[in-house]
Amino acid sequence: MVSKGSENDDEALAKKIYLDHGGSSFFMSRSGIYEEYRALNFDRRKEKEWARERIVELLAMPIDPGMLIGGSFGGLIELIKNSDDREGLEILIEKIEALEDEWDTMSLLLIAESMLRLLHTAKHDRILYDRRLIEREKRIVARLLARASEMKITVAPIYREDRYMKDFLSDQHVLERIENDRREFEGYSDNQ
């Protein structure tokens, strides 16, 4: 149970909870802390301020397998999504476009899957529904998946060392994942 402390302590605690959960009330609820977080009583404007600070910090990091497997990339996606940060999304898209030729197959897939999650969110969220950004995201996902399917399968060593991922990195599994992602993307595009 979260106890109310000084105003600075309350804000520090609320900010930590908010950022640790990617700004998602769903994730806060799943971890059993949502009601306590709401009791700290910080408004949407403050949450957006915290999210923006963290987004800027995460966007300054290189997009590499360490960021992808360590959760920072997923956290960035969640914060962009939950704070409706179009500017952060545009910067992320630019970074991906600049680096897309540098990643191994598994990294391409993880990034494409994250962008697919954002596309699904934009379909139902009027704030993130920006036709220009959606078209850029779709082009990126299409290129990432095409590149992943055309290249020799490569997997960065950090993925093989991860106890949760190492069992899912066979060439066959990666090929199946590429095909599943392509079908999902085609289904998304067909429903637009």
QUIWO-V980714 format. One record per run of one state. SS is the DSSP state (hx for helix, st for strand, lp for the rest). FROM is the first residue (numbers start at 1). LEN is the number of residues. Records with the same first field share a line. If there is no record, write none. Layout:
BEGIN
SS->FROM-LEN + FROM-LEN
END
This chain:
BEGIN
lp->1-6 + 21-4 + 31-3 + 40-4 + 60-5 + 71-1 + 84-2 + 103-2 + 125-6 + 151-6 + 162-4 + 169-2 + 191-2
hx->7-14 + 25-6 + 34-6 + 44-16 + 65-6 + 72-12 + 86-17 + 105-20 + 131-20 + 157-5 + 166-3 + 171-20
END
